[in-house]
């Protein structure tokens, strides 16, 4: 019986919410891919719905060059319907996505993701 419970647990672990961010997407922005080599700081993730739409913020960091991170998102986001408005700013339908990409001073990159409703 213990063996069955242990096996059941092992098969259920991948569907737990904490494990979802590890499969390549930002935890609170489910349709936003996380570049390989970046790790999300799930303690910094915040999301809530407002009358105007969803608001979500997340942060990730890793050993990637900031220019490579910018290039990755510039290539990937248009495929997901996001249109570049300016450097680090994208819009899709009625949402705005901001990317704040900076060197972390230790040879890596920190990136802030922010989704909010577009303002008229």
Secondary structure as UniProt FT lines:
FT   HELIX           2..12
FT   HELIX           13..15
FT   HELIX           17..20
FT   HELIX           21..23
FT   STRAND          25..26
FT   TURN            27..28
FT   STRAND          29..33
FT   TURN            36..37
FT   STRAND          38..40
FT   HELIX           42..44
FT   STRAND          46..50
FT   TURN            51..52
FT   STRAND          53..62
FT   HELIX           66..76
FT   HELIX           77..80
FT   STRAND          83..86
FT   TURN            87..88
FT   STRAND          89..92
FT   TURN            93..94
FT   STRAND          95..103
FT   STRAND          109..117
//
